[in-house]
Amino acid sequence: MGIQKDRVRFNVGGRIFETTATTLAIAGRHSLFGAMFDDNWNLRNNDTDEHFIDRNPDCFAVLLDLLRTGELYIPSHIPEKLLYREAMFYGLLDHVRSAKWGQFDGNRLRLSQSISGRAPGDGTAIRAGPDGGCCVAHGSMVHVYDWMLEEHPPLNLDYQRVNDVGWIDSEGIVISASERLGRCEGGMALFSASTGDLRHKFQVTHDNQVKSYTGGALSFSSDYKIFSSCKGRSNEYGIGVWDQVTGNQIDFYYEPPGWSLGEADKLQWLHGSNCLLVATLFPRKDNCYISLLDFRDKSMVWSWCDIGSPITVDEKRVRDAIAMEESSSICVVNEYEDLGFMDLRSAGVGVRWSSRSRLMKGKMPDEPCYPKLALHGGQLFSSMNDSISVFCGPDCVLTSRLRRSYGGSICDFSIGGDRLFALHSEENVFDIWETPPPPMT
């Protein structure tokens, strides 16, 4: 590494620490320690033998030990949130997270903690952020929590109900709602996660005129596009596309006759095929519509709806859908909490229902919530009343179930930042599930 002066001495809050540049290099180039060295990890200022940092020495000792050993041990007298703030100052949050959590595995998740919200009974959605935080939407409010699960200033839409919410990055939250979205006209806007400030509003233009519209389901692509289902007062029914960076509308897929794209409940961008899954589900519509849209040539490359024969009652009660690109299939779940699968290679085929979920039947809660689906790391997750089931393998074999003893039915859940967040219907409580690190050998 070309280190000329390996031993480094720090005075942190009056306590002396001595380590090596080799140890500090583990922190990485983007850490505070990386800024103190040149490209060869030689100290830039060699005129002193001691570097003073006016921070908490107890936390510095824990973080230095983490760099030395790769293990995180937090003494009982140090609050975790204090350590996280110090880790953020030094640029070591990723190291703390890696030591605190193991690789995400639905079969090894453990309940970490639960947080009560402020609006009992009207939880709309929960969305995990990319850095381990989350946001909770209910009514016209969106409450934002950072990785330390401390609440930031809430986002208030002035009595307009939130339809969907999503993160474009660790600092940007997109919210869709009715025609007048808080402090701006239009159905979708971008807000700062940390301050709550409005950054941008997204407009729909038709015939060179700006139109008011209601924003619905959201999805985001890897090339910085935002997708939203839209319904307006005239021709603005379909799927709008905007650039995340500029906020400009770049495309609009107008609703074909007989379909219902503008009222879609679920959008999912498929990175492998560059297509968008659009699903309009029961009970928003009496009939369910699921399609794949290719925006490169404005075509619908795959579609299914429950109109026609033979259609079973189960197929008319589809509550959620998710594309599984690895198996070229779409998984759906009905109100009876049965999983079904459709082949993406054959348009218009029926649903192949699995009987595995019947093993999970039990006493129905007083206020059951609609089941939801999610994919992460090759595992399929499905909420069922007050629990979340985990399925693995090409046959989606049930391998574990996440459940706690109170909180009521799960109305939504989300995975991100190596955490699973589950929002319950009672008292707007949400749980945080984490994967513990593997035991040290």
DOBASE-190452 format. One record per residue (C-alpha): residue number from 1; chain; x, y negated, z. Coordinates in pm, whole numbers. Each point is the difference from the previous one (the first is absolute). Last residue first. Example, Ala and Ser with C-alpha at 12.3 -4.5 7.8 and 13.67 -1.06 7.14 Angstrom:
<drenkols>
+-----+-----+--------+--------+--------+
: seq : mol :      u :      v :      w :
+-----+-----+--------+--------+--------+
:   2 :   A :   1367 :    106 :    714 :
:   1 :   A :   -137 :    344 :     66 :
+-----+-----+--------+--------+--------+
</drenkols>
This chain:
<drenkols>
+-----+-----+--------+--------+--------+
: seq : mol :      u :      v :      w :
+-----+-----+--------+--------+--------+
: 441 :   A :  -1624 :   1896 :   1441 :
: 440 :   A :   -225 :   -302 :     28 :
: 439 :   A :   -369 :     78 :    -19 :
: 438 :   A :   -174 :   -118 :   -317 :
: 437 :   A :   -139 :   -354 :     16 :
: 436 :   A :   -365 :    -37 :     99 :
: 435 :   A :   -248 :    -53 :   -285 :
: 434 :   A :   -233 :   -289 :     80 :
: 433 :   A :   -376 :    -49 :     41 :
: 432 :   A :   -143 :   -341 :     82 :
: 431 :   A :   -365 :    -14 :    104 :
: 430 :   A :   -261 :   -265 :    -74 :
: 429 :   A :   -285 :   -113 :    222 :
: 428 :   A :   -278 :   -206 :   -159 :
: 427 :   A :   -215 :     34 :    311 :
: 426 :   A :   -140 :    331 :   -130 :
: 425 :   A :     39 :     63 :   -373 :
: 424 :   A :    359 :    119 :     14 :
: 423 :   A :    288 :   -124 :   -216 :
: 422 :   A :    286 :    247 :    -57 :
: 421 :   A :    354 :   -122 :    -75 :
: 420 :   A :    266 :    246 :   -121 :
: 419 :   A :    359 :   -112 :     30 :
: 418 :   A :    321 :     40 :   -201 :
: 417 :   A :    -32 :   -357 :   -138 :
: 416 :   A :   -329 :     95 :   -161 :
: 415 :   A :   -306 :    222 :     42 :
: 414 :   A :   -362 :   -118 :     24 :
: 413 :   A :   -320 :     99 :    180 :
: 412 :   A :   -367 :    -98 :    -16 :
: 411 :   A :   -334 :     48 :    179 :
: 410 :   A :    127 :    255 :    250 :
: 409 :   A :   -286 :    116 :    222 :
: 408 :   A :     -2 :    -80 :    370 :
: 407 :   A :    277 :   -152 :    208 :
: 406 :   A :     69 :    280 :    246 :
: 405 :   A :    165 :    344 :     33 :
: 404 :   A :    274 :    -23 :   -261 :
: 403 :   A :     33 :    178 :   -332 :
: 402 :   A :    252 :     79 :   -268 :
: 401 :   A :    -47 :    339 :   -169 :
: 400 :   A :    255 :    245 :   -138 :
: 399 :   A :     82 :    241 :   -283 :
: 398 :   A :   -310 :     23 :   -221 :
: 397 :   A :    113 :    151 :   -330 :
: 396 :   A :    -19 :   -231 :   -299 :
: 395 :   A :     48 :    275 :   -261 :
: 394 :   A :    306 :   -169 :   -151 :
: 393 :   A :    155 :    -39 :    346 :
: 392 :   A :   -105 :   -194 :    307 :
: 391 :   A :   -318 :   -127 :    162 :
: 390 :   A :    -25 :   -231 :    304 :
: 389 :   A :   -334 :    -64 :    171 :
: 388 :   A :    -86 :   -332 :    165 :
: 387 :   A :   -243 :     -2 :    294 :
: 386 :   A :   -305 :   -180 :    142 :
: 385 :   A :   -240 :     53 :   -295 :
: 384 :   A :    214 :    165 :   -265 :
: 383 :   A :    292 :   -201 :   -134 :
: 382 :   A :    189 :    172 :   -280 :
: 381 :   A :    377 :      6 :    -51 :
: 380 :   A :    179 :    171 :   -290 :
: 379 :   A :    374 :     66 :     29 :
: 378 :   A :    247 :    -38 :   -286 :
: 377 :   A :    187 :   -281 :    173 :
: 376 :   A :   -313 :   -201 :     65 :
: 375 :   A :   -348 :     29 :   -144 :
: 374 :   A :   -319 :   -150 :    146 :
: 373 :   A :   -371 :     85 :     17 :
: 372 :   A :   -298 :   -146 :    189 :
: 371 :   A :   -311 :    155 :    156 :
: 370 :   A :   -305 :   -225 :     58 :
: 369 :   A :    -57 :    -72 :    364 :
: 368 :   A :   -229 :    191 :    237 :
: 367 :   A :   -207 :   -196 :    251 :
: 366 :   A :   -134 :    240 :    266 :
: 365 :   A :    283 :    245 :    -58 :
: 364 :   A :    -63 :    331 :   -180 :
: 363 :   A :     84 :    303 :    211 :
: 362 :   A :    239 :    228 :   -178 :
: 361 :   A :    106 :     93 :   -347 :
: 360 :   A :    373 :     29 :    -59 :
: 359 :   A :    -10 :    350 :   -146 :
: 358 :   A :   -241 :   -133 :   -261 :
: 357 :   A :    289 :   -206 :   -123 :
: 356 :   A :    158 :    299 :   -175 :
: 355 :   A :   -297 :     61 :   -230 :
: 354 :   A :    161 :   -167 :   -299 :
: 353 :   A :   -214 :   -148 :   -276 :
: 352 :   A :    102 :     11 :   -365 :
: 351 :   A :   -159 :   -313 :   -143 :
: 350 :   A :   -128 :     -4 :   -353 :
: 349 :   A :    185 :    -75 :   -320 :
: 348 :   A :    -57 :   -326 :   -189 :
: 347 :   A :    356 :    -51 :   -110 :
: 346 :   A :    244 :    291 :      8 :
: 345 :   A :    367 :    -62 :     84 :
: 344 :   A :    -94 :   -193 :    311 :
: 343 :   A :   -141 :    320 :    153 :
: 342 :   A :   -258 :    -67 :    272 :
: 341 :   A :     25 :    105 :    366 :
: 340 :   A :   -248 :      9 :    289 :
: 339 :   A :     40 :    -37 :    375 :
: 338 :   A :   -299 :     51 :    226 :
: 337 :   A :    -73 :   -264 :    263 :
: 336 :   A :   -380 :     35 :    -24 :
: 335 :   A :    -11 :   -358 :   -130 :
: 334 :   A :    218 :    106 :   -291 :
: 333 :   A :    378 :     -3 :    -50 :
: 332 :   A :    177 :    -35 :   -332 :
: 331 :   A :    344 :    111 :   -119 :
: 330 :   A :    110 :    -90 :   -351 :
: 329 :   A :    238 :    230 :   -182 :
: 328 :   A :    322 :      5 :   -199 :
: 327 :   A :    175 :    198 :    279 :
: 326 :   A :    284 :   -248 :     48 :
: 325 :   A :   -228 :   -291 :    -88 :
: 324 :   A :   -245 :     52 :    285 :
: 323 :   A :   -268 :   -265 :    -65 :
: 322 :   A :   -223 :    -99 :    292 :
: 321 :   A :   -376 :     -9 :     43 :
: 320 :   A :   -238 :   -102 :    279 :
: 319 :   A :   -365 :     38 :    100 :
: 318 :   A :   -135 :    244 :   -262 :
: 317 :   A :   -367 :     68 :     75 :
: 316 :   A :   -138 :     78 :   -345 :
: 315 :   A :    259 :    274 :    -45 :
: 314 :   A :   -124 :    180 :    310 :
: 313 :   A :   -359 :     -9 :   -130 :
: 312 :   A :    117 :    199 :   -299 :
: 311 :   A :     24 :   -116 :   -358 :
: 310 :   A :    -64 :    233 :   -294 :
: 309 :   A :   -102 :   -207 :   -178 :
: 308 :   A :     31 :   -372 :    -46 :
: 307 :   A :    105 :   -302 :    201 :
: 306 :   A :    262 :     77 :    262 :
: 305 :   A :    270 :   -196 :   -177 :
: 304 :   A :    343 :     90 :   -132 :
: 303 :   A :    254 :   -185 :   -210 :
: 302 :   A :    345 :     26 :   -153 :
: 301 :   A :    194 :   -215 :   -248 :
: 300 :   A :   -217 :   -313 :     21 :
: 299 :   A :    174 :   -233 :   -244 :
: 298 :   A :    127 :   -357 :     -1 :
: 297 :   A :    312 :     88 :   -204 :
: 296 :   A :    268 :    -66 :    261 :
: 295 :   A :   -260 :    -37 :    273 :
: 294 :   A :    -55 :    374 :     30 :
: 293 :   A :   -303 :     58 :    222 :
: 292 :   A :    -71 :    326 :    186 :
: 291 :   A :   -362 :     59 :     99 :
: 290 :   A :   -230 :     99 :    285 :
: 289 :   A :   -370 :    -91 :      8 :
: 288 :   A :   -243 :    112 :    271 :
: 287 :   A :   -375 :    -43 :    -39 :
: 286 :   A :   -239 :   -150 :    255 :
: 285 :   A :    246 :   -286 :     37 :
: 284 :   A :    148 :   -152 :    314 :
: 283 :   A :    -97 :    324 :    176 :
: 282 :   A :    184 :    173 :   -166 :
: 281 :   A :    313 :    -86 :   -193 :
: 280 :   A :    136 :   -222 :   -275 :
: 279 :   A :    351 :    125 :    -75 :
: 278 :   A :    270 :   -162 :   -216 :
: 277 :   A :    337 :    175 :    -39 :
: 276 :   A :    246 :   -226 :   -180 :
: 275 :   A :    250 :    132 :   -254 :
: 274 :   A :    375 :    -31 :    -38 :
: 273 :   A :     31 :    381 :    -19 :
: 272 :   A :    265 :     51 :    267 :
: 271 :   A :    -76 :   -308 :    209 :
: 270 :   A :   -370 :     73 :     38 :
: 269 :   A :   -166 :   -316 :    139 :
: 268 :   A :   -297 :     77 :    223 :
: 267 :   A :   -328 :   -192 :     16 :
: 266 :   A :   -291 :     97 :    226 :
: 265 :   A :   -346 :   -143 :     70 :
: 264 :   A :    -69 :   -114 :   -356 :
: 263 :   A :   -280 :   -256 :    -42 :
: 262 :   A :    139 :   -161 :   -314 :
: 261 :   A :     77 :    338 :   -156 :
: 260 :   A :   -359 :    124 :    -22 :
: 259 :   A :    -53 :    187 :   -326 :
: 258 :   A :   -294 :     18 :   -241 :
: 257 :   A :    136 :   -253 :   -244 :
: 256 :   A :    376 :    -57 :     42 :
: 255 :   A :    113 :   -240 :    276 :
: 254 :   A :    255 :   -251 :   -120 :
: 253 :   A :    365 :     70 :     64 :
: 252 :   A :    164 :   -333 :     77 :
: 251 :   A :    363 :    -99 :    -51 :
: 250 :   A :    278 :   -239 :    101 :
: 249 :   A :   -167 :   -220 :    261 :
: 248 :   A :    267 :   -225 :    148 :
: 247 :   A :    109 :     31 :    363 :
: 246 :   A :    359 :    -82 :   -100 :
: 245 :   A :    180 :    273 :    198 :
: 244 :   A :   -275 :    256 :     49 :
: 243 :   A :   -113 :    -16 :   -365 :
: 242 :   A :   -372 :     61 :    -29 :
: 241 :   A :   -225 :    271 :   -142 :
: 240 :   A :   -382 :     -1 :     12 :
: 239 :   A :   -215 :    313 :    -18 :
: 238 :   A :   -361 :    -23 :   -119 :
: 237 :   A :   -297 :   -234 :     12 :
: 236 :   A :     65 :   -367 :    -84 :
: 235 :   A :   -262 :    -25 :   -275 :
: 234 :   A :   -263 :   -209 :    180 :
: 233 :   A :    -29 :    -61 :    373 :
: 232 :   A :    315 :    175 :    110 :
: 231 :   A :    120 :    344 :    104 :
: 230 :   A :    363 :     92 :     43 :
: 229 :   A :    198 :    313 :     83 :
: 228 :   A :    352 :   -101 :     86 :
: 227 :   A :    346 :     77 :   -136 :
: 226 :   A :    319 :   -181 :    102 :
: 225 :   A :    316 :     38 :   -211 :
: 224 :   A :    355 :    -17 :    126 :
: 223 :   A :    164 :    269 :   -216 :
: 222 :   A :    -40 :    265 :    272 :
: 221 :   A :   -377 :    -26 :    -18 :
: 220 :   A :   -255 :   -127 :    252 :
: 219 :   A :   -359 :     97 :     78 :
: 218 :   A :   -307 :   -180 :    129 :
: 217 :   A :   -372 :     81 :     33 :
: 216 :   A :   -246 :   -288 :    -28 :
: 215 :   A :     28 :   -366 :    -96 :
: 214 :   A :   -319 :   -197 :    -49 :
: 213 :   A :      7 :   -252 :   -284 :
: 212 :   A :     -5 :   -368 :    -88 :
: 211 :   A :    107 :    -75 :   -355 :
: 210 :   A :    275 :   -221 :   -137 :
: 209 :   A :    -77 :    -82 :   -363 :
: 208 :   A :    213 :     76 :   -305 :
: 207 :   A :   -262 :    246 :   -129 :
: 206 :   A :     40 :    195 :    326 :
: 205 :   A :    260 :    -84 :    263 :
: 204 :   A :     13 :    179 :    335 :
: 203 :   A :    202 :   -178 :    267 :
: 202 :   A :    239 :    123 :    268 :
: 201 :   A :     66 :   -231 :    294 :
: 200 :   A :    351 :    -55 :    135 :
: 199 :   A :    200 :    -48 :    315 :
: 198 :   A :   -264 :    -54 :    268 :
: 197 :   A :    170 :    -22 :    339 :
: 196 :   A :    -53 :    279 :    255 :
: 195 :   A :    342 :    -66 :    152 :
: 194 :   A :    167 :    343 :      8 :
: 193 :   A :   -202 :    191 :   -259 :
: 192 :   A :     -5 :   -292 :   -244 :
: 191 :   A :   -317 :      7 :   -208 :
: 190 :   A :    -83 :     93 :   -361 :
: 189 :   A :   -352 :    -57 :   -135 :
: 188 :   A :   -296 :    177 :   -160 :
: 187 :   A :   -367 :    -76 :    -71 :
: 186 :   A :     12 :   -353 :   -128 :
: 185 :   A :    -29 :   -349 :    141 :
: 184 :   A :    251 :    -73 :    275 :
: 183 :   A :     13 :    -69 :    373 :
: 182 :   A :   -185 :    310 :    105 :
: 181 :   A :    -67 :    213 :   -309 :
: 180 :   A :   -312 :   -135 :   -171 :
: 179 :   A :   -117 :    261 :   -248 :
: 178 :   A :      3 :    293 :    239 :
: 177 :   A :    309 :    174 :    135 :
: 176 :   A :    341 :    132 :   -103 :
: 175 :   A :    306 :    -48 :    221 :
: 174 :   A :    365 :     22 :   -105 :
: 173 :   A :    261 :      6 :    276 :
: 172 :   A :    359 :   -116 :    -55 :
: 171 :   A :    292 :     16 :    244 :
: 170 :   A :    102 :    369 :      9 :
: 169 :   A :    -86 :     41 :   -368 :
: 168 :   A :   -311 :     12 :   -223 :
: 167 :   A :   -210 :    102 :    301 :
: 166 :   A :   -370 :     80 :    -39 :
: 165 :   A :   -351 :   -109 :     97 :
: 164 :   A :   -348 :     94 :   -113 :
: 163 :   A :   -359 :   -128 :     14 :
: 162 :   A :     43 :   -266 :    269 :
: 161 :   A :   -326 :   -172 :     91 :
: 160 :   A :    -17 :   -375 :    -56 :
: 159 :   A :    -67 :   -174 :    333 :
: 158 :   A :    284 :   -248 :    -26 :
: 157 :   A :    267 :    237 :   -136 :
: 156 :   A :    215 :     -1 :    313 :
: 155 :   A :    346 :    159 :     -9 :
: 154 :   A :    128 :     68 :    349 :
: 153 :   A :    318 :   -161 :    141 :
: 152 :   A :    245 :    286 :     68 :
: 151 :   A :    -67 :    289 :    237 :
: 150 :   A :    289 :    191 :    154 :
: 149 :   A :     19 :    359 :   -114 :
: 148 :   A :    384 :     -4 :     10 :
: 147 :   A :    -12 :     69 :   -374 :
: 146 :   A :   -227 :   -300 :    -48 :
: 145 :   A :   -375 :    -16 :     55 :
: 144 :   A :   -252 :   -196 :   -209 :
: 143 :   A :   -367 :    -49 :     84 :
: 142 :   A :   -225 :    -60 :   -300 :
: 141 :   A :   -329 :   -177 :     69 :
: 140 :   A :   -322 :    -50 :   -199 :
: 139 :   A :   -164 :    320 :    120 :
: 138 :   A :    274 :    239 :    102 :
: 137 :   A :    341 :     42 :   -157 :
: 136 :   A :    295 :    152 :    185 :
: 135 :   A :    358 :    -66 :   -111 :
: 134 :   A :    304 :    218 :     52 :
: 133 :   A :    366 :      2 :     98 :
: 132 :   A :    250 :    274 :    -85 :
: 131 :   A :    211 :   -188 :   -255 :
: 130 :   A :   -205 :     80 :   -311 :
: 129 :   A :   -325 :   -106 :    165 :
: 128 :   A :   -273 :    247 :     94 :
: 127 :   A :   -354 :   -100 :    -92 :
: 126 :   A :   -309 :     29 :    220 :
: 125 :   A :   -349 :    -56 :   -136 :
: 124 :   A :   -350 :   -120 :     85 :
: 123 :   A :    -33 :     13 :    379 :
: 122 :   A :   -346 :   -118 :     99 :
: 121 :   A :    -68 :    184 :    327 :
: 120 :   A :    178 :   -209 :    253 :
: 119 :   A :    167 :   -320 :   -120 :
: 118 :   A :    313 :    -92 :    195 :
: 117 :   A :    231 :    297 :    -48 :
: 116 :   A :    134 :    256 :    243 :
: 115 :   A :    347 :    147 :    -54 :
: 114 :   A :     97 :    366 :     42 :
: 113 :   A :    345 :    149 :     52 :
: 112 :   A :    252 :    256 :   -125 :
: 111 :   A :   -218 :    294 :    -98 :
: 110 :   A :    231 :    267 :   -141 :
: 109 :   A :     55 :     97 :   -362 :
: 108 :   A :    181 :    329 :    -65 :
: 107 :   A :   -229 :    157 :   -258 :
: 106 :   A :    -48 :   -329 :   -183 :
: 105 :   A :    374 :    -32 :    -54 :
: 104 :   A :    170 :   -338 :    -28 :
: 103 :   A :    376 :     35 :     42 :
: 102 :   A :     85 :    -46 :    368 :
: 101 :   A :    -76 :   -312 :    194 :
: 100 :   A :    194 :   -182 :    272 :
:  99 :   A :    348 :     39 :   -151 :
:  98 :   A :   -109 :   -101 :   -349 :
:  97 :   A :   -209 :   -286 :    140 :
:  96 :   A :    289 :   -133 :    206 :
:  95 :   A :    237 :     14 :   -297 :
:  94 :   A :   -254 :   -175 :   -222 :
:  93 :   A :    -45 :   -269 :    264 :
:  92 :   A :    373 :    -72 :     14 :
:  91 :   A :     18 :   -348 :   -154 :
:  90 :   A :    159 :   -148 :    313 :
:  89 :   A :   -296 :   -229 :     72 :
:  88 :   A :   -250 :    275 :    -87 :
:  87 :   A :    173 :    238 :    242 :
:  86 :   A :    -34 :   -267 :    268 :
:  85 :   A :   -374 :    -29 :    -65 :
:  84 :   A :    -31 :    381 :      3 :
:  83 :   A :    184 :     20 :    333 :
:  82 :   A :   -238 :   -252 :    155 :
:  81 :   A :   -296 :    195 :   -139 :
:  80 :   A :    134 :    317 :    160 :
:  79 :   A :     15 :   -156 :    347 :
:  78 :   A :    342 :     65 :    162 :
:  77 :   A :    -12 :    117 :    365 :
:  76 :   A :    -80 :    359 :    -98 :
:  75 :   A :    320 :     42 :   -197 :
:  74 :   A :    -43 :     37 :   -378 :
:  73 :   A :    206 :    282 :   -154 :
:  72 :   A :     25 :     -1 :   -378 :
:  71 :   A :    243 :    249 :   -153 :
:  70 :   A :    225 :    -57 :   -302 :
:  69 :   A :    301 :     23 :    232 :
:  68 :   A :    209 :   -314 :    -46 :
:  67 :   A :   -255 :   -216 :   -180 :
:  66 :   A :   -268 :     94 :    253 :
:  65 :   A :    241 :    -71 :    286 :
:  64 :   A :     48 :   -349 :   -141 :
:  63 :   A :   -377 :    -43 :    -11 :
:  62 :   A :    -46 :    105 :    362 :
:  61 :   A :    288 :   -222 :    121 :
:  60 :   A :   -137 :   -295 :   -198 :
:  59 :   A :   -335 :     49 :    172 :
:  58 :   A :    162 :    -31 :    342 :
:  57 :   A :    209 :   -299 :   -114 :
:  56 :   A :   -300 :   -215 :   -103 :
:  55 :   A :    116 :   -267 :   -244 :
:  54 :   A :    239 :   -297 :    -20 :
:  53 :   A :    262 :    166 :   -219 :
:  52 :   A :    366 :    -89 :     62 :
:  51 :   A :    275 :    155 :   -208 :
:  50 :   A :    328 :     64 :    178 :
:  49 :   A :    357 :     36 :   -126 :
:  48 :   A :     -1 :   -334 :   -174 :
:  47 :   A :    168 :   -140 :   -309 :
:  46 :   A :    -78 :    305 :   -208 :
:  45 :   A :   -303 :   -149 :   -172 :
:  44 :   A :   -116 :    206 :   -298 :
:  43 :   A :     33 :    331 :    180 :
:  42 :   A :     96 :    276 :   -242 :
:  41 :   A :   -282 :    221 :   -121 :
:  40 :   A :    145 :     25 :   -351 :
:  39 :   A :   -265 :   -230 :   -150 :
:  38 :   A :     57 :   -254 :    274 :
:  37 :   A :   -129 :     30 :    354 :
:  36 :   A :   -234 :   -199 :    225 :
:  35 :   A :   -297 :     28 :   -239 :
:  34 :   A :     14 :    379 :     24 :
:  33 :   A :    -27 :    -31 :    377 :
:  32 :   A :   -324 :   -194 :    -35 :
:  31 :   A :   -135 :    284 :   -216 :
:  30 :   A :    -35 :     -1 :   -379 :
:  29 :   A :    336 :    171 :    -65 :
:  28 :   A :    -80 :    301 :    214 :
:  27 :   A :    -24 :     75 :    372 :
:  26 :   A :    236 :    295 :    -49 :
:  25 :   A :    272 :   -258 :    -68 :
:  24 :   A :    -17 :    -97 :    367 :
:  23 :   A :    140 :    339 :    102 :
:  22 :   A :    294 :    -28 :   -241 :
:  21 :   A :     53 :   -361 :    105 :
:  20 :   A :     72 :    138 :    345 :
:  19 :   A :   -147 :    -55 :    346 :
:  18 :   A :     52 :   -213 :    308 :
:  17 :   A :   -278 :   -155 :    204 :
:  16 :   A :     31 :   -280 :    258 :
:  15 :   A :   -302 :   -128 :    187 :
:  14 :   A :    -78 :   -373 :     26 :
:  13 :   A :   -307 :     -5 :   -229 :
:  12 :   A :    184 :    211 :   -254 :
:  11 :   A :    376 :    -51 :     -2 :
:  10 :   A :    125 :    218 :   -282 :
:   9 :   A :    342 :    158 :    -74 :
:   8 :   A :     88 :    174 :   -326 :
:   7 :   A :    268 :    265 :    -53 :
:   6 :   A :     62 :     91 :   -363 :
:   5 :   A :    221 :   -284 :   -110 :
:   4 :   A :    139 :     84 :   -342 :
:   3 :   A :   -289 :    204 :   -135 :
:   2 :   A :     59 :    103 :   -363 :
:   1 :   A :   -300 :    232 :    -11 :
+-----+-----+--------+--------+--------+
</drenkols>
